[in-house]
Amino acid sequence: MPTYTRRTRVDAPLSEVWAFHSRVEGLEALTPGFMHLEVGEVRGPDGEPDPEVLMQGSEIEMSLRPFGVGPRQRWTSVITDREEGNGVAWFRDEMRGGPFPRWKHTHRFRGDGDGTVIEDRLVYRLPLGGLG
């Protein structure tokens, strides 16, 4: 199964980076404009609408229209795991509905002096098998 991994260091403390990535506004800010992201409904683990923090069990319904071409693609992500402590934090989101047969995105954060090292690991399967 294809895997994509990327590490980045940002000049901001772990607490700020973690807080930014723990909110739907972080997703909106980090998604490139050419994807034309629209976030629809966001529910917390207990079903509450628009939670301030995306906790384990939170669900995000969104749609994308890459490059403004074709119909909007619906996408539902669920935060399946989330932990924080001892200078590290991580969460995983999984696609529960959308264009990919498999999409698991693990976000890891580690304090590094005055900065934070972010590692993204994405395990996915393209649609249409080898033709995708």
C-alpha positions as CSV (number, residue, x, y, z in Angstrom):
1,M,0.0,0.0,0.0
2,P,1.5,3.4,-0.9
3,T,2.8,5.5,1.9
4,Y,3.8,9.2,1.9
5,T,5.9,10.6,4.8
6,R,7.1,14.2,5.3
7,R,8.9,15.9,8.2
8,T,8.9,19.6,8.7
9,R,10.2,21.8,11.5
10,V,8.3,25.0,12.3
11,D,9.5,27.8,14.5
12,A,6.7,27.7,17.0
13,P,6.3,25.9,20.3
14,L,4.6,22.5,20.5
15,S,1.7,24.0,22.5
16,E,0.8,26.5,19.7
17,V,1.3,24.0,16.8
18,W,-0.8,21.4,18.6
19,A,-3.6,23.9,19.3
20,F,-3.6,25.0,15.6
21,H,-3.8,21.5,14.3
22,S,-6.5,20.5,16.8
23,R,-9.1,22.8,15.2
24,V,-11.0,22.7,11.9
25,E,-9.6,26.2,11.1
26,G,-6.1,24.6,11.0
27,L,-7.4,22.2,8.3
28,E,-8.9,25.0,6.3
29,A,-5.7,27.1,6.6
30,L,-3.4,24.3,5.5
31,T,-5.4,23.0,2.6
32,P,-4.1,24.6,-0.7
33,G,-6.6,27.0,-2.3
34,F,-6.6,25.0,-5.6
35,M,-8.5,22.2,-3.7
36,H,-11.5,24.5,-3.1
37,L,-12.2,23.0,0.3
38,E,-15.6,23.5,1.8
39,V,-16.2,22.3,5.3
40,G,-19.8,21.3,6.0
41,E,-20.8,19.7,9.2
42,V,-18.3,19.2,12.1
43,R,-19.4,17.0,15.0
44,G,-17.6,16.2,18.3
45,P,-17.4,12.7,19.7
46,D,-20.8,13.2,21.5
47,G,-22.5,14.6,18.5
48,E,-22.1,18.2,19.5
49,P,-21.9,20.6,16.5
50,D,-18.8,22.6,15.8
51,P,-16.5,21.6,18.6
52,E,-13.7,24.0,19.4
53,V,-11.2,21.1,19.5
54,L,-11.2,18.0,17.3
55,M,-11.1,15.2,19.8
56,Q,-11.0,11.4,19.2
57,G,-14.3,10.5,17.6
58,S,-14.9,13.9,16.0
59,E,-16.2,13.8,12.4
60,I,-15.7,16.3,9.6
61,E,-17.9,16.4,6.5
62,M,-16.3,18.4,3.7
63,S,-16.1,18.6,-0.1
64,L,-13.3,19.3,-2.5
65,R,-13.1,20.4,-6.1
66,P,-9.5,20.1,-7.1
67,F,-8.4,22.8,-9.5
68,G,-12.1,23.8,-9.8
69,V,-12.6,21.0,-12.3
70,G,-15.5,18.4,-12.2
71,P,-18.1,17.9,-9.6
72,R,-17.3,18.4,-5.9
73,Q,-16.0,15.3,-4.1
74,R,-17.6,14.6,-0.8
75,W,-15.2,13.5,2.0
76,T,-15.9,12.4,5.6
77,S,-12.9,12.2,8.0
78,V,-13.0,10.8,11.6
79,I,-10.4,11.5,14.2
80,T,-9.7,7.9,15.3
81,D,-6.8,8.4,17.7
82,R,-5.4,11.4,19.6
83,E,-2.8,11.6,22.4
84,E,-0.7,14.3,24.0
85,G,2.0,14.3,26.7
86,N,5.7,14.5,27.5
87,G,6.6,16.8,24.7
88,V,4.9,14.9,22.0
89,A,1.4,14.7,20.5
90,W,-0.3,12.9,17.7
91,F,-3.6,12.3,16.0
92,R,-4.9,10.1,13.2
93,D,-7.7,10.9,10.8
94,E,-9.3,8.3,8.6
95,M,-11.5,8.8,5.6
96,R,-14.9,7.1,6.2
97,G,-16.5,8.3,2.9
98,G,-14.9,9.8,-0.2
99,P,-12.9,9.1,-3.3
100,F,-10.2,6.8,-1.9
101,P,-10.7,3.2,-0.8
102,R,-8.2,3.8,2.0
103,W,-6.8,7.0,3.6
104,K,-5.2,7.0,7.0
105,H,-3.3,10.2,7.9
106,T,-1.1,10.2,11.1
107,H,0.1,13.6,12.3
108,R,2.9,13.5,14.9
109,F,4.3,16.5,16.7
110,R,7.5,16.7,18.8
111,G,8.9,19.7,20.7
112,D,12.3,20.7,19.5
113,G,13.8,23.5,21.5
114,D,11.7,26.6,20.6
115,G,10.2,24.8,17.6
116,T,8.2,21.7,16.7
117,V,9.0,18.9,14.4
118,I,5.9,17.7,12.5
119,E,5.7,14.3,10.8
120,D,2.9,13.4,8.5
121,R,2.4,9.8,7.4
122,L,-0.2,9.0,4.9
123,V,-1.2,5.5,4.0
124,Y,-3.6,5.4,1.0
125,R,-5.0,3.4,-1.8
126,L,-5.9,5.1,-5.1
127,P,-9.4,4.6,-6.6
128,L,-9.7,2.2,-9.6
129,G,-6.8,0.1,-8.3
130,G,-3.7,0.4,-10.6
131,L,-5.5,2.7,-13.0
132,G,-6.1,5.4,-10.3
